[in-house]
């Protein structure tokens, strides 16, 4: 078990890469003026018309320099018409970025708690300072130093999970939407290259060739429809679930334990048992938190199954070429196709039925890997999904082998996950050998 304060800082700063990179320059020389105030004051427009114009303006601001302004203008569009789908979409996809506002400044107090963390933080600041001044740079550095504790870190991770939840919810509840996004000047080269890749050349013999290219009328736009939204929903759900599962249990006290056990020259690192005992001494540590990922698995799993079945039943539209190909969905966000090979569909359907049964409470045959070899048992995943362990102390007491492995626990069912109460048999078997 390893507890490093620098890892906590790295975790909460990871998403700054979403806004910390420099965009590729464009030679188009585009100079566009966007005045949202004129749109708002135009008495000839209905609220719905204003909302659409503002949403289009927000779309043109989507870049490494303009994303913060795009978020503001999308808010203006929704103030005129809350049902505007493009503005809703822009707000949703920007949510995971917007939650990172000021993150570099916010985590500064954590860097003061540990020398190694301080060094990591100083290195990160130096790299950021080397970057050209930009909206993105200001966005991640302009904030208050308010992330000081485990509770603050976990609250930030909650906010990140909620942000991906906004993308997931938009995709889930707007399945019939068709959103046309126009490319900004930065995106033009990629869109032109995508169009050129669609051209084919046919040879008819005797030096007779024919070049076939689709119409360029819609070359600089991308259409987002249900197929794309299914992909977006499942990607966002995966990110939301990952963050929520990681953040399911309270980590209060872990920073102090990390500080107390910082490796010192000539002193052995604490054993897993010693670390765990120190962590469990804090009554908040290892208690379930509101919004934990375990409580979300059933709902998100059901949504994923529904989406997968829709994709499999619509392969003629989503993958007309029969395999991934740039001609499958010309102009779509996922333009290479959303393909499920026909020779895999039977196996996928079988797996889906097993997952459904597990979510409903069925037992799942499982192989437990131990140092003495694999052992077969069954588990009941729904036991923990329906009633997560509120306090991990409930599975104590623990016993340990001479080489520092857990050899038994007090609750041999692990909260009902092992209905045969046989987990200790596997732990004891595994503890017989020291790696």
C-alpha positions as CSV (number, residue, x, y, z in Angstrom):
1,X,0.0,0.0,0.0
2,X,1.5,3.3,-1.0
3,X,0.3,6.8,0.0
4,X,2.0,9.7,-1.8
5,X,0.8,13.2,-1.5
6,X,2.3,14.1,-4.8
7,X,-0.1,11.5,-6.4
8,X,-3.1,13.4,-5.1
9,X,-1.9,16.6,-6.7
10,X,-1.2,14.8,-9.9
11,X,-4.7,13.4,-9.9
12,X,-6.6,16.7,-9.5
13,X,-4.3,18.4,-12.0
14,X,-4.6,15.7,-14.7
15,X,-7.6,17.3,-16.5
16,X,-5.7,20.5,-17.1
17,X,-4.3,18.8,-20.2
18,X,-7.8,19.4,-21.7
19,X,-7.1,23.1,-21.8
20,X,-3.3,23.3,-21.4
21,X,-2.2,22.4,-24.9
22,X,-1.6,24.8,-27.7
23,X,-3.8,24.4,-30.8
24,X,-2.3,24.0,-34.2
25,X,-2.2,27.2,-36.1
26,X,-4.2,27.8,-39.3
27,X,-3.0,29.6,-42.3
28,X,-6.5,30.7,-43.2
29,X,-6.1,34.1,-41.6
30,X,-9.7,34.1,-40.5
31,X,-10.7,37.2,-38.5
32,X,-14.2,36.9,-37.2
33,X,-16.2,39.4,-35.1
34,X,-18.7,37.9,-32.7
35,X,-21.0,40.4,-30.9
36,X,-23.5,38.5,-28.7
37,X,-24.7,41.8,-27.2
38,X,-26.1,42.9,-30.6
39,X,-28.0,39.7,-30.9
40,X,-29.5,40.2,-27.4
41,X,-30.6,43.7,-28.2
42,X,-32.1,42.9,-31.6
43,X,-35.8,43.5,-31.1
44,X,-36.7,41.9,-34.5
45,X,-35.7,38.5,-33.2
46,X,-37.8,36.1,-31.2
47,X,-36.2,34.5,-28.1
48,X,-35.8,31.3,-30.0
49,X,-34.1,33.0,-32.9
50,X,-31.8,34.9,-30.5
51,X,-31.0,31.6,-28.8
52,X,-30.0,29.9,-32.1
53,X,-27.8,32.8,-33.2
54,X,-26.1,32.9,-29.8
55,X,-25.6,29.1,-29.9
56,X,-24.0,29.5,-33.3
57,X,-21.8,32.2,-31.9
58,X,-20.8,30.0,-29.0
59,X,-19.9,27.2,-31.4
60,X,-17.5,29.5,-33.3
61,X,-15.7,30.3,-30.0
62,X,-15.0,26.7,-29.3
63,X,-11.2,26.7,-29.3
64,X,-8.3,26.6,-26.8
65,X,-8.5,30.4,-26.7
66,X,-12.2,30.9,-26.7
67,X,-13.8,28.0,-24.8
68,X,-14.4,30.1,-21.7
69,X,-16.2,32.7,-23.8
70,X,-18.1,29.9,-25.6
71,X,-19.4,28.7,-22.2
72,X,-20.7,32.3,-21.4
73,X,-22.4,32.7,-24.7
74,X,-24.0,29.3,-24.5
75,X,-25.5,30.5,-21.1
76,X,-26.9,33.5,-22.9
77,X,-28.5,31.3,-25.5
78,X,-30.1,29.2,-22.9
79,X,-31.4,32.3,-21.1
80,X,-33.4,33.0,-24.2
81,X,-34.5,29.4,-24.9
82,X,-33.7,26.6,-22.5
83,X,-34.6,24.0,-25.1
84,X,-31.9,25.0,-27.6
85,X,-30.1,21.7,-28.3
86,X,-26.9,23.2,-29.6
87,X,-26.4,25.4,-26.6
88,X,-27.2,22.5,-24.3
89,X,-24.7,20.3,-26.1
90,X,-21.9,22.9,-25.9
91,X,-22.6,23.5,-22.1
92,X,-22.5,19.7,-21.6
93,X,-19.2,19.0,-23.4
94,X,-17.5,22.0,-21.8
95,X,-18.6,20.9,-18.3
96,X,-15.5,18.7,-17.5
97,X,-13.2,21.5,-18.6
98,X,-15.1,24.3,-16.7
99,X,-14.8,22.4,-13.4
100,X,-11.0,22.8,-13.8
101,X,-11.1,26.6,-13.5
102,X,-8.1,27.8,-11.4
103,X,-7.1,24.2,-10.5
104,X,-3.3,25.0,-10.5
105,X,-3.8,27.7,-7.8
106,X,-6.4,25.7,-6.0
107,X,-4.1,22.7,-5.2
108,X,-1.3,24.9,-3.9
109,X,-2.0,24.2,-0.2
110,X,-1.4,20.5,-0.8
111,X,2.0,21.2,-2.1
112,X,3.0,22.8,1.1
113,X,2.3,19.6,3.1
114,X,5.2,17.5,1.7
115,X,8.6,18.2,0.2
116,X,8.2,15.8,-2.7
117,X,4.7,17.1,-3.5
118,X,6.2,20.6,-3.4
119,X,8.9,19.7,-5.9
120,X,6.3,18.1,-8.2
121,X,4.1,21.2,-7.9
122,X,7.1,23.6,-8.6
123,X,8.0,21.6,-11.7
124,X,4.4,21.7,-13.0
125,X,4.3,25.5,-12.4
126,X,7.6,26.0,-14.3
127,X,6.2,24.1,-17.3
128,X,3.0,26.1,-17.3
129,X,5.0,29.4,-17.0
130,X,6.9,28.4,-20.2
131,X,3.7,28.3,-22.2
132,X,2.6,31.4,-24.1
133,X,0.0,33.6,-22.3
134,X,-3.5,32.5,-23.3
135,X,-7.0,32.2,-22.2
136,X,-6.3,28.6,-21.3
137,X,-3.3,29.5,-19.2
138,X,-5.2,32.1,-17.3
139,X,-8.1,29.7,-16.8
140,X,-6.1,27.1,-15.0
141,X,-4.0,29.5,-12.9
142,X,-6.5,32.1,-11.8
143,X,-8.1,30.7,-8.7
144,X,-8.1,30.6,-4.9
145,X,-5.9,28.1,-2.9
146,X,-8.9,26.2,-1.5
147,X,-8.1,22.5,-1.9
148,X,-6.5,21.8,1.4
149,X,-7.7,18.4,2.6
150,X,-8.9,15.0,1.5
151,X,-12.5,16.3,1.7
152,X,-11.6,19.1,-0.7
153,X,-9.9,16.7,-3.2
154,X,-12.9,14.3,-3.1
155,X,-15.3,17.2,-3.6
156,X,-13.4,18.2,-6.7
157,X,-13.5,14.6,-8.0
158,X,-17.3,14.7,-7.3
159,X,-17.5,17.8,-9.4
160,X,-15.6,16.1,-12.2
161,X,-17.9,13.1,-12.1
162,X,-20.9,15.3,-12.2
163,X,-19.5,17.2,-15.2
164,X,-19.2,14.0,-17.2
165,X,-22.7,13.1,-15.9
166,X,-24.0,16.2,-17.7
167,X,-22.7,15.0,-21.0
168,X,-24.2,11.6,-20.3
169,X,-27.6,13.0,-19.4
170,X,-27.7,15.3,-22.5
171,X,-26.9,12.3,-24.7
172,X,-29.4,10.1,-23.0
173,X,-32.3,12.5,-23.0
174,X,-31.8,14.0,-26.5
175,X,-31.5,10.8,-28.6
176,X,-33.6,12.3,-31.4
177,X,-31.5,15.4,-31.7
178,X,-29.5,16.2,-34.8
179,X,-26.9,18.8,-34.2
180,X,-24.9,20.4,-37.0
181,X,-21.6,21.8,-35.8
182,X,-19.7,24.1,-38.2
183,X,-15.9,23.9,-38.1
184,X,-13.9,26.7,-36.6
185,X,-10.8,28.0,-38.5
186,X,-8.6,25.7,-36.4
187,X,-10.7,22.7,-37.5
188,X,-10.7,23.5,-41.2
189,X,-7.5,21.6,-42.2
190,X,-8.7,18.4,-40.5
191,X,-12.1,18.7,-42.1
192,X,-10.6,19.3,-45.5
193,X,-8.3,16.3,-45.0
194,X,-11.3,14.1,-44.0
195,X,-13.1,15.2,-47.1
196,X,-10.1,14.4,-49.4
197,X,-9.8,11.0,-47.8
198,X,-13.3,10.1,-49.1
199,X,-12.2,10.4,-52.8
200,X,-11.7,7.2,-54.7
201,X,-10.1,6.6,-58.1
202,X,-11.4,4.0,-60.6
203,X,-9.4,2.6,-63.5
204,X,-11.2,1.5,-66.6
205,X,-8.3,0.4,-68.7
206,X,-6.4,2.1,-71.5
207,X,-5.3,5.0,-69.2
208,X,-9.0,5.8,-68.4
209,X,-9.5,7.0,-64.8
210,X,-12.4,8.4,-62.9
211,X,-12.1,10.3,-59.6
212,X,-15.1,10.1,-57.4
213,X,-15.5,12.6,-54.5
214,X,-18.6,13.3,-52.5
215,X,-20.1,16.8,-52.5
216,X,-18.1,19.5,-50.7
217,X,-21.1,21.5,-49.8
218,X,-21.2,20.1,-46.2
219,X,-17.4,19.5,-46.0
220,X,-16.9,22.0,-43.1
221,X,-19.6,20.7,-40.8
222,X,-20.1,17.7,-38.6
223,X,-23.5,16.2,-37.9
224,X,-24.2,14.6,-34.5
225,X,-27.1,12.2,-34.4
226,X,-28.3,9.3,-32.3
227,X,-25.4,7.0,-33.3
228,X,-22.9,9.6,-32.1
229,X,-24.9,10.4,-29.0
230,X,-24.9,6.7,-28.1
231,X,-21.1,6.7,-28.3
232,X,-20.9,10.0,-26.4
233,X,-23.2,8.7,-23.7
234,X,-21.2,5.6,-23.0
235,X,-17.9,7.3,-23.0
236,X,-19.2,9.9,-20.6
237,X,-20.8,7.2,-18.4
238,X,-17.5,5.4,-18.3
239,X,-15.6,8.5,-17.1
240,X,-18.4,9.3,-14.6
241,X,-18.4,5.8,-13.2
242,X,-14.6,5.6,-13.0
243,X,-14.4,8.8,-11.0
244,X,-17.3,7.9,-8.8
245,X,-15.9,4.4,-8.0
246,X,-12.5,5.8,-7.2
247,X,-14.2,8.3,-4.9
248,X,-16.7,6.0,-3.2
249,X,-15.1,5.8,0.2
250,X,-14.0,8.6,2.5
251,X,-10.2,9.2,2.5
252,X,-10.1,11.5,5.6
253,X,-6.8,11.1,7.4
254,X,-4.8,9.6,4.5
255,X,-2.8,12.8,4.0
256,X,-1.6,12.7,7.6
257,X,-0.7,9.0,7.3
258,X,1.2,9.8,4.2
259,X,3.1,12.6,6.0
260,X,3.8,10.4,9.0
261,X,5.1,7.6,6.9
262,X,7.2,9.6,4.4
263,X,10.2,7.4,3.6
264,X,13.2,8.5,5.6
265,X,16.8,7.4,5.0
266,X,17.6,4.3,6.9
267,X,14.0,3.5,8.0
268,X,12.0,0.7,6.5
269,X,8.7,1.4,4.8
270,X,5.7,0.6,6.9
271,X,4.0,-2.7,6.2
272,X,0.5,-2.9,4.7
273,X,-0.9,-3.9,8.1
274,X,0.7,-0.9,9.8
275,X,-0.6,1.5,7.1
276,X,-4.1,0.1,7.3
277,X,-4.2,0.2,11.1
278,X,-3.1,3.9,11.0
279,X,-5.8,4.7,8.3
280,X,-8.5,2.9,10.1
281,X,-7.8,4.8,13.3
282,X,-9.6,7.7,11.7
283,X,-13.3,7.0,12.1
284,X,-14.3,8.7,8.9
285,X,-11.8,6.8,6.7
286,X,-13.3,3.9,4.6
287,X,-16.9,5.0,5.2
288,X,-19.2,5.2,2.2
289,X,-19.8,8.6,0.6
290,X,-22.9,10.0,-0.9
291,X,-22.9,9.6,-4.7
292,X,-20.6,6.5,-4.6
293,X,-20.1,4.7,-7.8
294,X,-21.5,1.4,-6.6
295,X,-24.9,3.0,-6.4
296,X,-24.6,4.1,-10.1
297,X,-23.6,0.8,-11.6
298,X,-27.0,-0.7,-12.1
299,X,-28.5,2.4,-13.8
300,X,-25.5,3.0,-16.0
301,X,-25.2,-0.7,-16.8
302,X,-28.8,-0.9,-17.9
303,X,-28.3,2.2,-20.1
304,X,-25.2,0.7,-21.7
305,X,-27.1,-2.5,-22.5
306,X,-29.9,-0.6,-24.1
307,X,-27.5,1.5,-26.2
308,X,-25.5,-1.6,-27.3
309,X,-28.7,-3.4,-28.4
310,X,-29.8,-0.3,-30.4
311,X,-26.4,-0.2,-32.1
312,X,-26.5,-3.9,-33.0
313,X,-30.0,-3.6,-34.4
314,X,-29.1,-0.6,-36.6
315,X,-25.9,-1.8,-38.2
316,X,-27.3,-1.2,-41.7
317,X,-27.2,2.5,-40.9
318,X,-24.3,2.7,-38.5
319,X,-22.0,0.4,-40.4
320,X,-23.3,0.0,-44.0
321,X,-19.8,-1.0,-45.3
322,X,-19.8,-4.0,-43.0
323,X,-16.6,-2.8,-41.2
324,X,-15.0,0.4,-40.1
325,X,-14.6,2.6,-43.2
326,X,-14.5,6.4,-43.7
327,X,-17.5,6.0,-46.1
328,X,-19.8,4.6,-43.4
329,X,-21.1,7.8,-42.0
330,X,-19.8,10.7,-44.1
331,X,-20.0,13.9,-42.2
332,X,-20.9,12.3,-38.9
333,X,-18.8,12.8,-35.7
334,X,-18.0,9.0,-35.6
335,X,-17.5,9.0,-39.4
336,X,-15.7,5.6,-39.7
337,X,-18.9,3.8,-38.5
338,X,-20.1,2.3,-35.3
339,X,-19.5,-1.3,-36.1
340,X,-20.3,-4.6,-34.3
341,X,-19.0,-7.5,-36.6
342,X,-21.8,-10.0,-37.3
343,X,-19.6,-12.9,-36.2
344,X,-19.3,-11.3,-32.8
345,X,-22.9,-10.5,-32.2
346,X,-23.9,-13.9,-30.8
347,X,-21.2,-13.8,-28.2
348,X,-22.0,-10.2,-27.3
349,X,-25.6,-11.0,-26.8
350,X,-24.7,-13.9,-24.6
351,X,-22.5,-11.7,-22.5
352,X,-25.2,-9.0,-22.3
353,X,-27.7,-11.6,-21.0
354,X,-25.2,-12.6,-18.3
355,X,-24.6,-9.0,-17.3
356,X,-28.4,-8.4,-17.1
357,X,-28.8,-11.4,-14.9
358,X,-25.9,-10.3,-12.6
359,X,-27.4,-6.9,-12.2
360,X,-30.8,-8.5,-11.4
361,X,-29.2,-10.6,-8.6
362,X,-28.1,-13.8,-10.2
363,X,-24.9,-15.6,-9.1
364,X,-21.9,-15.3,-11.4
365,X,-19.3,-18.2,-11.7
366,X,-15.9,-16.7,-11.0
367,X,-12.3,-17.7,-11.0
368,X,-10.3,-16.6,-8.0
369,X,-6.6,-16.3,-8.8
370,X,-4.4,-17.2,-5.9
371,X,-0.6,-17.8,-5.5
372,X,-1.4,-21.5,-5.3
373,X,-3.4,-21.4,-8.6
374,X,-7.0,-20.6,-9.7
375,X,-10.0,-21.6,-7.7
376,X,-13.6,-21.6,-8.8
377,X,-16.5,-20.0,-6.8
378,X,-19.5,-17.8,-7.4
379,X,-20.2,-14.2,-6.5
380,X,-23.3,-12.1,-6.3
381,X,-22.4,-8.6,-7.6
382,X,-25.9,-7.2,-6.9
383,X,-25.4,-7.6,-3.2
384,X,-22.9,-4.8,-3.1
385,X,-24.8,-2.8,-5.7
386,X,-28.1,-2.9,-3.8
387,X,-26.4,-2.4,-0.4
388,X,-22.8,-1.2,-0.5
389,X,-20.7,-1.8,2.6
390,X,-21.3,1.4,4.7
391,X,-18.1,1.0,6.6
392,X,-15.2,-1.3,5.6
393,X,-14.5,-2.0,9.2
394,X,-17.6,-4.2,9.1
395,X,-15.5,-6.9,7.4
396,X,-12.9,-6.9,10.2
397,X,-11.1,-8.4,12.1
398,X,-8.3,-9.2,9.7
399,X,-5.6,-11.7,10.2
400,X,-2.2,-11.5,8.4
401,X,0.3,-14.0,7.2
402,X,4.0,-13.8,8.2
403,X,4.7,-12.2,4.8
404,X,2.2,-9.5,5.2
405,X,-0.8,-10.9,3.3
406,X,-4.4,-10.8,4.5
407,X,-5.2,-14.5,5.4
408,X,-8.7,-14.0,6.7
409,X,-11.4,-11.4,7.3
410,X,-14.3,-11.3,9.8
411,X,-17.1,-11.2,7.2
412,X,-16.4,-14.2,4.9
413,X,-19.2,-13.0,2.6
414,X,-17.7,-9.5,2.1
415,X,-21.1,-7.9,2.4
416,X,-22.9,-10.7,0.5
417,X,-20.5,-10.6,-2.5
418,X,-19.4,-14.2,-1.7
419,X,-22.7,-16.0,-0.9
420,X,-21.0,-19.3,0.0
421,X,-19.0,-17.5,2.7
422,X,-15.8,-19.0,1.2
423,X,-13.6,-16.0,0.7
424,X,-11.3,-17.0,3.6
425,X,-10.5,-20.3,2.0
426,X,-9.1,-18.4,-0.9
427,X,-7.3,-15.8,1.2
428,X,-5.7,-18.6,3.3
429,X,-4.6,-20.5,0.1
430,X,-3.1,-17.3,-1.3
431,X,-1.3,-16.4,1.9
432,X,0.5,-19.7,2.0
433,X,3.1,-18.5,-0.5
434,X,5.1,-15.3,-0.2
435,X,6.0,-13.6,-3.5
